[in-house]
Amino acid sequence: MADSFDYIIVGAGSAGCVIANRLTEDPSVSVLLLEAGGEDKQFFYRLALGFHSWRYPETNWDYETEPEPHLGGRRIGLPRGKVLGGSSTINAMLYSRGHPGDYDLWRQMGCTGWGFEDVLPYFRRAETNWRGETDYHGGSGPLQVSRVPTERFLGKPVIEAARRLGYPITDDHHGEQPEGFGGGDTTTDARGRRSSASRAYLDPVRSRPNLTIITRAMARRILMQNRRAVGVEVERDGEVRYFGARREVILSGGVYNSPQLLMLSGIGPAEHLREMGIEPVADLPGVGRNLSEHAGFWSQYATKENVTLLNELRADKLALSFARWLVFGTGVMASQCNSCHAEIRTQEDVAQPDIQIYFNPVRADAKPWFPGIGERQEHRLTAVTCLLQPRSRGWVKLRSADPKDKVRITLNLMADQWDVDTLVRGVERVRELYATPPLSDLVARELMPGPDVRSRDEIEAWLRETLITTHHSVGTCAMGIGEEAVVDPQLRVRGIEGLRVCDASIMPTVPGGNTNAPSIMVGEKAADLIRGQSLPAADIDRREAA
């Protein structure tokens, strides 16, 4: 092929951008980075408070599940980033790695080199944390991590209510004490701008002559030769082109796109591939299976007084805040509006937190308002509760052999009784918190779930009617050593040479936190695996973190 590179990376998302940066540190290596979406130049991508940019249709794959069998046949929307930076360009920017035990579990499942001490050096290498260089944090990495000013966002009454109920309070969910209530971190820089994977890892190295970035390039299939990946077939502006890979093809398309491209290329469950009219190259039954996602629900409370962030959305205040952010990088628009972040256990006999709660000082549908014009919205407090250790598993399948047809997705949320019971306890824990002073002093009445939802059966029925996801899907190209594993611990696709998957789809279980930071960690570690090197394991005292 005329257009050949040492490495082709398919997908410029959270992991793909990292790998492109790290591999091109060697000037003798050539890298092609392919992205189906466009550039990330939309102004509101930069705005910390403007995280609803996922609503822009041109930058969203806009996936949707099949009718969910345990949620009354509801379809669940699944926004994923179709733009440079992938979902890190359109997400809510909350930085959360999960619990150390999450990664120890991977190691116990046979994923050698993926325990907490193994991955911590890559989390540290990735970030410049507001705390500076510590045993748990980096001080000179590409990704900028800042603190949410919790006091400005009504964090104090939440934390004090938690303290009165006996919950642990932590200064750092990613340090010695990962469990408890405390302030949240975001992937924003010191001037309140989004630090996406594209901005952090691509923008500083775009001028490297050995890096080629092509946007609006839709990968159609992996080119194979004697069970070896040798290139990628791509469609751009209606034209089909072929790019050769002298060393490796690296899939970083994400939890839905990576298994799709494998199956389109004949790698996956043989029976399903034949049903789609695709000749199997490698029968890997785990491709598209093991889909794991954090189910979540919203709680909402009306306040006694007008104390929420809705005050800052008055038109004149909003304009002033925008100007302050634009010039100085300060004010309410320079951070996520998060009151407090909690990772807790709903029962004592679990080894680590089983729910995560994000408390917010404003209603979910808050809008700018103009004094004297129209009706101002009611002031409300909200919380998003997330199931951290789900046991339910879903799947991804092809709809057809046409690359432009979106895959079929079923999450199977609430299929497992353990998940159901934990979510019900989550509702009860949130209610208990909002009924405890000083947080209860702010509350006038509960709106969601509401006063009519009291018994266990009523709570379960309400959850099945309203449950959402928190957009933390993983697992469809799972790493492991068994027959269901798609990639080995080196992230190489089983039975195929010259092909790796390096994104959230390789995670065998979903980490107990948000998945953007772990995906960036995967990119950092994958780059070293490709280069045949590794950072030394961390030497830390685990007595507190265990």
Phi and psi in degrees as a GROMACS rama.xvg file:
@    title "Ramachandran Plot"
@    xaxis  label "Phi"
@    yaxis  label "Psi"
@TYPE xy
-65.393  -38.9173  ALA-2
-97.4316  97.0194  ASP-3
-125.907  146.192  SER-4
-136.217  162.607  PHE-5
-66.0118  -45.9253  ASP-6
-130.481  140.111  TYR-7
-116.838  124.602  ILE-8
-106.618  122.092  ILE-9
-99.8118  104.259  VAL-10
112.792  115.446  GLY-11
-101.024  53.4982  ALA-12
-94.9891  -153.67  GLY-13
-58.4063  -41.5361  SER-14
-86.2653  -40.7247  ALA-15
-60.1227  -40.0533  GLY-16
-64.139  -39.0561  CYS-17
-63.0837  -47.5349  VAL-18
-64.2849  -40.5597  ILE-19
-60.3712  -42.1855  ALA-20
-63.0064  -51.173  ASN-21
-68.7534  -41.8764  ARG-22
-65.5478  -35.4502  LEU-23
-81.52  3.15863  THR-24
-62.156  -25.6498  GLU-25
-89.9936  109.891  ASP-26
-65.6756  -13.9186  PRO-27
-85.2806  -5.16185  SER-28
-104.376  131.876  VAL-29
-104.429  138.927  SER-30
-132.802  133.327  VAL-31
-109.168  124.839  LEU-32
-110.833  118.306  LEU-33
-105.494  133.251  LEU-34
-133.673  127.256  GLU-35
-69.5852  -28.4025  ALA-36
-88.6165  -168.183  GLY-37
-104.659  -163.542  GLY-38
-70.6524  160.923  GLU-39
-103.326  50.9515  ASP-40
-93.8086  -5.37332  LYS-41
-57.4267  128.492  GLN-42
-57.6901  -42.1706  PHE-43
-71.7093  -9.7732  PHE-44
-62.011  -28.5327  TYR-45
-78.888  -24.3685  ARG-46
-77.045  122.395  LEU-47
-62.0874  -37.849  ALA-48
-83.3381  -3.39744  LEU-49
-99.6582  42.2625  GLY-50
-73.3378  -5.25717  PHE-51
-77.9452  16.2017  HIS-52
-64.292  -13.384  SER-53
-62.8664  -14.3241  TRP-54
-77.4603  -12.5951  ARG-55
-68.2277  116.417  TYR-56
-63.4802  -29.492  PRO-57
-72.9011  -12.4473  GLU-58
-117.369  22.7124  THR-59
-136.268  126.686  ASN-60
-65.7774  -22.5458  TRP-61
55.5413  50.327  ASP-62
-74.1866  161.844  TYR-63
-148.848  142.621  GLU-64
-74.0232  163.782  THR-65
-67.3308  167.589  GLU-66
-54.0156  121.321  PRO-67
-75.6849  121.639  GLU-68
-65.8826  -22.9492  PRO-69
-108.017  8.41471  HIS-70
-123.398  34.0743  LEU-71
68.6338  23.0363  GLY-72
79.9926  9.91655  GLY-73
-67.8445  147.431  ARG-74
-97.0799  139.442  ARG-75
-110.766  127.386  ILE-76
-71.5943  140.411  GLY-77
-131.394  80.1215  LEU-78
-67.2027  133.738  PRO-79
-137.287  144.055  ARG-80
-69.3331  125.773  GLY-81
-116.891  72.9633  LYS-82
-171.253  160.213  VAL-83
-55.9933  130.55  LEU-84
94.9485  -12.5611  GLY-85
57.0051  -139.348  GLY-86
-70.1145  -16.8439  SER-87
-68.6398  -15.0902  SER-88
-87.2733  -19.8314  THR-89
-123.32  2.65257  ILE-90
-82.461  -175.991  ASN-91
-87.4505  4.02231  ALA-92
67.7631  14.0026  MET-93
-80.4223  126.097  LEU-94
-96.0834  116.638  TYR-95
-152.216  121.781  SER-96
-86.1048  -26.8681  ARG-97
100.194  -179.134  GLY-98
-87.9599  146.693  HIS-99
-52.9209  -34.7188  PRO-100
-62.7428  -24.2677  GLY-101
-60.7801  -42.8826  ASP-102
-79.819  -32.1298  TYR-103
-61.5973  -34.8568  ASP-104
-62.762  -41.8901  LEU-105
-57.2567  -44.8409  TRP-106
-62.5163  -40.4881  ARG-107
-64.9833  -25.971  GLN-108
-82.4374  4.28706  MET-109
103.109  3.2367  GLY-110
-87.6722  76.6516  CYS-111
-58.8028  134.354  THR-112
89.6534  7.10803  GLY-113
-121.883  17.1971  TRP-114
-71.9486  172.299  GLY-115
-59.5924  -44.0192  PHE-116
-64.0282  -26.4065  GLU-117
-75.7823  -38.0405  ASP-118
-90.0302  -22.8678  VAL-119
-55.2838  -42.3988  LEU-120
-59.3093  -27.9519  PRO-121
-80.6064  -34.2628  TYR-122
-60.5141  -42.0252  PHE-123
-68.0556  -41.5983  ARG-124
-64.0544  -29.7877  ARG-125
-73.142  -28.7839  ALA-126
-114.83  153.072  GLU-127
-110.672  102.627  THR-128
-92.0211  147.233  ASN-129
-61.6975  -20.65  TRP-130
-78.8679  -17.6832  ARG-131
88.8577  -174.375  GLY-132
-71.1431  123.795  GLU-133
-140.762  -178.27  THR-134
-61.7235  -26.2341  ASP-135
-109.432  -9.96451  TYR-136
-133.452  153.005  HIS-137
-96.8649  155.723  GLY-138
-121.35  1.78892  GLY-139
-145.015  23.5504  SER-140
-87.7025  171.114  GLY-141
-67.1832  -35.2075  PRO-142
-81.8683  124.718  LEU-143
-90.5911  126.742  GLN-144
-122.397  121.181  VAL-145
-118.306  165.388  SER-146
-94.1973  140.425  ARG-147
-79.8088  129.22  VAL-148
-73.9225  85.413  PRO-149
-62.3252  -33.3999  THR-150
-63.5808  -36.8768  GLU-151
-64.5427  -27.1638  ARG-152
-109.196  35.4987  PHE-153
61.8788  36.0665  LEU-154
-76.9449  -28.9541  GLY-155
-61.9356  -46.5327  LYS-156
-65.0281  -30.2648  PRO-157
-66.43  -48.3566  VAL-158
-66.7431  -37.2518  ILE-159
-68.7828  -37.7085  GLU-160
-63.042  -41.4668  ALA-161
-63.1579  -40.2747  ALA-162
-62.1215  -42.707  ARG-163
-65.0327  -27.8978  ARG-164
-86.7724  -1.25776  LEU-165
89.8663  10.6599  GLY-166
-75.2796  148.974  TYR-167
-68.9975  148.997  PRO-168
-113.213  133.058  ILE-169
-129.135  145.17  THR-170
-87.1906  -13.7391  ASP-171
-155.854  107.176  ASP-172
-68.4127  -10.4726  HIS-173
-113.66  19.0845  HIS-174
-116.145  -141.288  GLY-175
-68.0957  -27.1494  GLU-176
-124.127  89.9855  GLN-177
-77.1271  -15.0919  PRO-178
-95.3431  140.786  GLU-179
128.914  -169.764  GLY-180
-101.918  139.959  PHE-181
-176.366  -179.735  GLY-182
-68.4311  155.09  GLY-183
-99.8773  159.579  GLY-184
-113.096  152.406  ASP-185
-133.539  156.207  THR-186
-87.8239  71.4633  THR-187
-131.724  153.931  THR-188
-90.1437  -176.798  ASP-189
-66.4209  -14.699  ALA-190
-106.812  18.8279  ARG-191
73.2067  24.3687  GLY-192
-102.896  144.115  ARG-193
-57.9474  134.039  ARG-194
-106.671  79.2215  SER-195
-77.8419  168.962  SER-196
-62.728  -34.0156  ALA-197
-67.3668  -47.4129  SER-198
-67.1123  -38.1911  ARG-199
-76.6225  -40.9237  ALA-200
-108.208  -30.6298  TYR-201
-92.3673  -47.2466  LEU-202
-53.3388  -40.9454  ASP-203
-70.6998  -13.9711  PRO-204
-123.852  12.1379  VAL-205
-60.7835  -25.7518  ARG-206
-81.6571  -4.50065  SER-207
-62.6881  127.75  ARG-208
-67.8311  -17.7624  PRO-209
-94.5816  9.35335  ASN-210
-117.133  122.039  LEU-211
-115.9  125.419  THR-212
-114.95  124.562  ILE-213
-121.747  118.56  ILE-214
-96.0048  168.637  THR-215
53.2421  37.8326  ARG-216
-114.636  107.275  ALA-217
-90.6968  115.142  MET-218
-71.6403  130.504  ALA-219
-100.826  -38.5332  ARG-220
-167.311  161.549  ARG-221
-88.4536  133.334  ILE-222
-83.1263  128.726  LEU-223
-118.204  149.489  MET-224
-146.831  109.707  GLN-225
53.0411  49.8096  ASN-226
61.5041  30.366  ARG-227
-127.572  134.855  ARG-228
-76.1038  124.514  ALA-229
-121.412  -0.983815  VAL-230
170.905  -170.37  GLY-231
-139.871  136.452  VAL-232
-92.1824  128.532  GLU-233
-130.837  142.679  VAL-234
-112.956  128.734  GLU-235
-141.586  123.568  ARG-236
54.0436  39.5287  ASP-237
80.4188  -2.24191  GLY-238
-107.707  133.929  GLU-239
-93.1288  128.846  VAL-240
-127.508  159.571  ARG-241
-125.036  129.672  TYR-242
-120.776  134.17  PHE-243
-96.6307  147.356  GLY-244
-118.961  114.237  ALA-245
-72.9498  -31.1856  ARG-246
-110.998  -61.5689  ARG-247
-149.687  152.985  GLU-248
-104.426  133.266  VAL-249
-121.886  116.849  ILE-250
-90.6245  122.105  LEU-251
-133.95  42.0571  SER-252
-84.1799  -12.928  GLY-253
104.207  179.879  GLY-254
-69.2877  -20.2672  VAL-255
-104.883  -38.2339  TYR-256
-78.9379  -35.5941  ASN-257
-64.7738  -47.8031  SER-258
-64.8514  -32.5939  PRO-259
-60.5819  -47.2461  GLN-260
-67.5322  -36.4682  LEU-261
-60.193  -47.5423  LEU-262
-66.9707  -39.4057  MET-263
-60.7811  -23.4139  LEU-264
-96.8089  6.97898  SER-265
88.7585  15.9407  GLY-266
-114.601  111.089  ILE-267
159.302  -163.339  GLY-268
-65.0705  117.294  PRO-269
-58.7817  -42.1111  ALA-270
-63.0832  -43.9394  GLU-271
-64.6769  -39.7778  HIS-272
-62.9512  -42.2074  LEU-273
-64.6475  -36.6516  ARG-274
-60.0415  -31.9224  GLU-275
-87.4648  0.549109  MET-276
79.7991  23.8803  GLY-277
-110.954  128.795  ILE-278
-75.799  121.716  GLU-279
-65.1699  136.739  PRO-280
-100.576  -40.2594  VAL-281
-142.46  124.248  ALA-282
-84.1573  97.7745  ASP-283
-118.704  96.0524  LEU-284
-64.427  -19.6734  PRO-285
-78.2373  -11.3303  GLY-286
-65.3325  121.071  VAL-287
87.8806  -5.78493  GLY-288
-94.9072  -177.699  ARG-289
62.2559  23.7015  ASN-290
-65.8722  121.803  LEU-291
-124.573  138.977  SER-292
-146.808  146.038  GLU-293
-79.3244  109.242  HIS-294
-73.9689  148.914  ALA-295
-148.577  166.067  GLY-296
-144.708  155.719  PHE-297
-98.3015  138.012  TRP-298
-113.619  147.535  SER-299
-145.304  135.88  GLN-300
-133.788  129.844  TYR-301
-74.1289  144.736  ALA-302
-99.6678  156.468  THR-303
-70.8589  -37.4275  LYS-304
-126.357  168.526  GLU-305
-84.1445  78.1981  ASN-306
-114.709  0.493491  VAL-307
-88.0438  178.176  THR-308
-65.6599  -9.38134  LEU-309
-57.1561  -28.4345  LEU-310
-59.9783  -35.7776  ASN-311
-77.0547  -9.04387  GLU-312
-94.4296  5.15678  LEU-313
-61.5148  139.117  ARG-314
-52.756  -45.759  ALA-315
-69.0007  -40.7631  ASP-316
-65.1224  -38.5234  LYS-317
-64.4694  -42.029  LEU-318
-63.4826  -41.2418  ALA-319
-66.2396  -41.0271  LEU-320
-63.2106  -39.7797  SER-321
-63.7401  -43.1471  PHE-322
-63.5485  -40.1692  ALA-323
-63.6723  -41.9191  ARG-324
-64.6376  -43.6797  TRP-325
-63.8292  -40.0179  LEU-326
-89.8721  -44.9628  VAL-327
-110.106  -14.6253  PHE-328
70.7448  31.0695  GLY-329
-127.131  177.095  THR-330
92.4702  -176.96  GLY-331
-64.7621  -24.7167  VAL-332
-81.4959  -3.80538  MET-333
-91.4739  4.45111  ALA-334
-151.663  163.664  SER-335
-67.9758  147.649  GLN-336
-89.9082  69.8458  CYS-337
-115.619  123.72  ASN-338
-75.0993  -42.693  SER-339
-167.372  152.122  CYS-340
-123.655  129.655  HIS-341
-129.757  137.355  ALA-342
-127.159  111.033  GLU-343
-137.781  166.71  ILE-344
-99.1666  137.435  ARG-345
-88.9781  -10.432  THR-346
-150.389  155.372  GLN-347
-75.7654  -22.2264  GLU-348
-88.8102  16.106  ASP-349
-104.173  148.724  VAL-350
-76.5611  -21.8974  ALA-351
-154.858  170.966  GLN-352
-53.0814  139.048  PRO-353
-113.507  -7.06505  ASP-354
-136.61  154.042  ILE-355
-122.28  138.24  GLN-356
-128.203  128.266  ILE-357
-108.347  117.605  TYR-358
-93.5622  133.799  PHE-359
-126.389  140.851  ASN-360
-89.4588  31.5447  PRO-361
-162.838  158.391  VAL-362
-69.5187  155.542  ARG-363
-66.9859  -30.3165  ALA-364
-106.716  29.3941  ASP-365
-59.5807  141.025  ALA-366
-134.303  152.484  LYS-367
-58.8646  150.16  PRO-368
-140.725  157.448  TRP-369
-119.059  124.393  PHE-370
-55.3483  130.376  PRO-371
80.0125  -3.91073  GLY-372
-121.158  119.935  ILE-373
72.4533  -170.502  GLY-374
-108.904  125.482  GLU-375
-73.4756  144.225  ARG-376
-68.0208  157.36  GLN-377
-72.5265  141.076  GLU-378
-73.2736  130.799  HIS-379
-143.056  149.715  ARG-380
-103.872  146.841  LEU-381
-133.755  160.505  THR-382
-144.634  141.024  ALA-383
-111.044  120.684  VAL-384
-108.893  133.926  THR-385
-125.262  134.789  CYS-386
-79.7446  113.709  LEU-387
-83.7323  -30.9508  LEU-388
-122.243  62.2363  GLN-389
-67.1821  144.934  PRO-390
-104.482  -17.7428  ARG-391
-67.5591  144.608  SER-392
-132.132  142.514  ARG-393
-117.553  -161.398  GLY-394
-152.819  160.714  TRP-395
-126.264  131.135  VAL-396
-133.775  157.298  LYS-397
-69.12  146.238  LEU-398
-88.058  -33.3101  ARG-399
-163.083  -178.069  SER-400
-85.224  4.104  ALA-401
-84.8817  119.478  ASP-402
-58.5031  -22.1705  PRO-403
-83.0171  -12.8329  LYS-404
-78.7248  127.199  ASP-405
-66.5033  146.223  LYS-406
-68.1251  159.206  VAL-407
-88.8624  135.311  ARG-408
-132.294  131.128  ILE-409
-129.841  122.532  THR-410
-84.9437  -27.2096  LEU-411
60.3962  35.2501  ASN-412
-59.1273  141.454  LEU-413
63.5381  25.1633  MET-414
-77.0739  -30.6172  ALA-415
-98.1579  135.575  ASP-416
-64.3034  -32.6203  GLN-417
-60.4914  -40.9843  TRP-418
-62.1594  -44.7758  ASP-419
-59.7776  -48.4892  VAL-420
-63.1014  -39.189  ASP-421
-68.0438  -40.4293  THR-422
-64.1362  -40.3845  LEU-423
-61.885  -44.6879  VAL-424
-63.339  -33.1116  ARG-425
-60.6273  -42.5908  GLY-426
-59.5114  -43.7324  VAL-427
-65.5215  -38.8256  GLU-428
-67.622  -40.2539  ARG-429
-64.7372  -44.0286  VAL-430
-59.8467  -41.5649  ARG-431
-61.4487  -39.641  GLU-432
-65.9552  -45.4421  LEU-433
-72.3938  -11.5265  TYR-434
-96.1923  4.87063  ALA-435
-110.781  131.02  THR-436
-64.3614  152.133  PRO-437
-85.3873  -1.21183  PRO-438
-63.7447  -39.6577  LEU-439
-64.6462  -24.0238  SER-440
-64.6812  -20.7694  ASP-441
-88.3235  -16.7572  LEU-442
-94.0612  131.94  VAL-443
-93.2812  -44.4963  ALA-444
-165.677  156.38  ARG-445
-86.0959  132.43  GLU-446
-104.513  -38.1177  LEU-447
-136.188  126.86  MET-448
-66.4489  -25.5228  PRO-449
105.971  161.345  GLY-450
-66.797  -18.5645  PRO-451
-85.9432  -3.70349  ASP-452
-109.235  93.8157  VAL-453
-120.456  -49.874  ARG-454
-73.7643  165.988  SER-455
-60.101  -42.9836  ARG-456
-64.4719  -37.9809  ASP-457
-67.2904  -38.868  GLU-458
-64.4798  -45.4472  ILE-459
-61.3073  -43.3966  GLU-460
-62.1639  -42.3383  ALA-461
-62.1168  -42.1467  TRP-462
-61.1644  -43.2609  LEU-463
-65.8674  -26.0039  ARG-464
-83.4097  -25.2487  GLU-465
-124.495  -7.98559  THR-466
-55.8249  141.467  LEU-467
-123.306  -174.95  ILE-468
-112.792  164.276  THR-469
-107.342  15.6033  THR-470
63.5432  46.9595  HIS-471
-122.883  43.5528  HIS-472
-74.9057  142.201  SER-473
-148.152  172.594  VAL-474
99.5967  -3.60182  GLY-475
-79.3441  -8.25093  THR-476
-131.453  55.0268  CYS-477
-61.0803  140.65  ALA-478
-80.0126  143.749  MET-479
169.389  -163.339  GLY-480
-126.442  -6.17965  ILE-481
-90.0827  -176.928  GLY-482
-66.7819  -26.8132  GLU-483
-82.0276  -11.3253  GLU-484
-68.3413  139.61  ALA-485
-94.9991  -40.5938  VAL-486
-123.154  154.651  VAL-487
-86.5824  177.463  ASP-488
-63.4096  -9.57023  PRO-489
-91.0834  2.25679  GLN-490
70.824  18.8802  LEU-491
-85.3661  134.628  ARG-492
-67.1987  128.659  VAL-493
-63.8883  128.249  ARG-494
85.1067  -0.604716  GLY-495
-127.703  133.126  ILE-496
-90.4789  151.207  GLU-497
69.642  23.4487  GLY-498
-140.196  126.713  LEU-499
-128.736  157.595  ARG-500
-116.979  128.401  VAL-501
-137.431  81.717  CYS-502
-166.843  -169.335  ASP-503
-63.8615  -19.5185  ALA-504
-66.4044  -18.1899  SER-505
-83.7567  -11.4239  ILE-506
-69.3287  119.859  MET-507
-69.2463  -27.9593  PRO-508
-136.286  157.744  THR-509
-80.5301  128.879  VAL-510
-61.4528  152.397  PRO-511
-80.8218  56.8234  GLY-512
-171.361  -160.546  GLY-513
-79.0937  159.773  ASN-514
-103.47  -4.00641  THR-515
-66.3463  -49.6138  ASN-516
-61.2618  -45.6565  ALA-517
-60.4997  -34.2128  PRO-518
-66.3963  -39.6253  SER-519
-65.362  -39.2382  ILE-520
-59.619  -43.7685  MET-521
-57.9974  -42.2908  VAL-522
-61.3451  -43.1538  GLY-523
-62.7164  -47.2817  GLU-524
-69.7363  -38.9458  LYS-525
-60.0593  -41.3579  ALA-526
-58.8221  -40.1588  ALA-527
-69.5087  -39.6102  ASP-528
-60.4634  -41.4477  LEU-529
-64.175  -37.1476  ILE-530
-85.6055  -0.312317  ARG-531
71.2531  34.845  GLY-532
-138.994  173.339  GLN-533
-159.375  142.695  SER-534
-74.8599  146.63  LEU-535
-62.119  146.824  PRO-536
-62.6749  149.103  ALA-537
-69.5701  145.092  ALA-538
-110.713  94.081  ASP-539
-130.847  159.244  ILE-540
-86.6382  114.774  ASP-541
-92.6718  5.00132  ARG-542
-60.3377  -38.7445  ARG-543
-80.7202  -37.0697  GLU-544
-80.3721  -17.1675  ALA-545
